[in-house]
Amino acid sequence: RITSELKPALTAANERARVEYALKHLEPCSLTSLGGIKPTFRADMDLVHIDEKWFYRTRKTQNMYLSHRENAPHRECKHKNHIQKIMFLSAMARPRYAAQGNCVFDGKIGVWAYTEMVQAQKKSQNSSALVFVTTPTLC
């Protein structure tokens, strides 16, 4: 039995861009040949990583543990095959430590949901038209 891994097909331009990216993050003073200092990477304390992720509002089936006194929650949506998706944006940086070793900044900047509060278009048997509902922002 063998394992065959799938490798990315990189062009010469892709490989060159990867090398340039790695070289851009090296300390310039460590690249000198004097003294035999090995190249080191920058601390990148000013670098912030930003990522977006889409989540479904709910799942079709959801497992939960309830006590014998609890009732199962009532869950509903307009159509079970067309569940809304919401986008979240998160930002993180490197944690900061004081000289004593205690954490000053944990690196977590924030997580934001791309939603907006919209007034209901018409009244229903469950709510009036004056109610504001949370809807995902269309990007």
C-alpha positions as a printed Julia matrix, in Angstrom:
139×3 Matrix{Float64}:
   0.0    0.0     0.0
   1.34   3.45   -0.93
   0.25   7.01   -0.29
   0.34   9.43   -3.19
   0.13  13.1    -2.24
  -1.23  15.69   -4.61
   1.32  18.47   -5.19
   0.48  22.0    -6.34
   1.49  22.77   -9.92
   3.57  25.9    -9.37
   4.82  27.95  -12.27
   8.17  29.71  -12.23
   6.36  32.98  -11.42
   4.63  31.33   -8.42
   7.93  30.01   -7.08
   9.6   33.41   -7.54
   6.75  35.15   -5.69
   7.08  32.7    -2.78
  10.82  33.33   -2.48
  10.31  37.12   -2.66
   7.67  36.91    0.08
  10.05  34.96    2.34
  12.94  37.35    1.65
  10.73  40.34    2.41
  10.25  39.05    5.99
  13.97  38.7     6.79
  15.82  41.16    9.05
  18.03  43.28    6.75
  20.82  43.51    9.33
  21.03  39.7     9.56
  21.77  39.32    5.84
  25.31  40.71    6.03
  28.08  38.19    5.61
  30.19  39.82    8.35
  30.53  37.82   11.53
  28.74  34.76   10.17
  25.31  35.82   11.48
  22.52  33.58   10.27
  19.52  35.21    8.55
  16.62  35.67   10.96
  13.0   36.55   10.37
  11.43  39.77   11.63
   9.24  39.65   14.72
   6.31  41.02   12.65
   4.78  42.73   15.68
   2.97  45.15   13.35
   1.34  42.4    11.25
  -2.42  41.77   11.52
  -4.02  38.65   10.04
  -7.52  39.15    8.67
  -9.77  36.24    7.69
 -13.36  35.89    6.59
 -15.54  32.86    7.17
 -19.08  32.02    6.14
 -21.38  30.18    8.54
 -24.87  28.83    8.11
 -27.4   30.33   10.51
 -28.47  26.89   11.68
 -28.26  23.25   10.65
 -31.0   20.99    9.35
 -30.53  18.59   12.24
 -28.92  19.49   15.52
 -28.07  17.12   18.35
 -28.5   18.4    21.89
 -28.67  16.98   25.37
 -31.72  17.95   27.42
 -32.78  17.05   30.9
 -36.07  15.28   31.43
 -37.65  18.61   32.52
 -36.67  20.52   29.35
 -38.59  20.67   26.11
 -36.85  20.63   22.75
 -36.53  24.18   21.34
 -38.8   25.14   18.45
 -36.6   25.81   15.4
 -37.9   26.95   12.04
 -36.85  28.61    8.8
 -38.57  29.36    5.5
 -37.06  26.39    3.67
 -34.69  23.79    5.06
 -32.62  23.64    1.85
 -32.11  27.43    1.66
 -30.61  28.34    5.03
 -29.13  31.83    5.23
 -25.37  32.3     5.48
 -23.65  35.0     7.52
 -20.11  36.25    6.95
 -17.8   36.89    9.9
 -14.55  38.85    9.68
 -11.84  38.27   12.27
  -8.57  40.06   12.95
  -5.64  38.75   15.01
  -2.09  39.89   15.72
   0.84  38.54   17.69
   0.41  38.58   21.46
   2.5   41.08   23.42
   4.35  40.22   26.62
   5.88  42.55   29.2
   9.47  42.17   30.38
   8.25  40.17   33.4
   6.61  37.62   31.08
   2.94  38.44   31.72
   0.64  38.88   28.74
  -0.18  42.53   27.99
  -2.15  41.95   24.77
  -3.49  38.52   23.81
  -3.51  39.22   20.06
  -7.28  38.99   19.61
  -8.51  42.16   17.95
 -12.08  41.24   17.12
 -14.72  39.25   15.27
 -17.44  41.09   13.38
 -20.61  39.74   11.78
 -21.69  41.33    8.52
 -25.34  41.85    9.39
 -27.69  44.79    9.48
 -30.88  45.64   11.35
 -33.73  46.09    8.87
 -37.32  46.98    9.62
 -39.75  44.2     8.78
 -41.42  44.76    5.4
 -44.85  43.7     6.57
 -46.54  42.37    9.65
 -47.05  38.7    10.29
 -48.89  36.67   12.88
 -45.63  36.43   14.86
 -44.57  40.1    14.81
 -45.65  43.57   13.78
 -44.23  45.63   10.93
 -42.44  47.91   13.41
 -40.05  45.15   14.51
 -36.41  45.25   13.38
 -34.91  41.96   12.22
 -31.26  41.01   11.75
 -30.41  40.12    8.16
 -27.07  39.24    6.58
 -25.44  42.0     4.55
 -25.19  41.01    0.92
 -21.63  41.43   -0.3
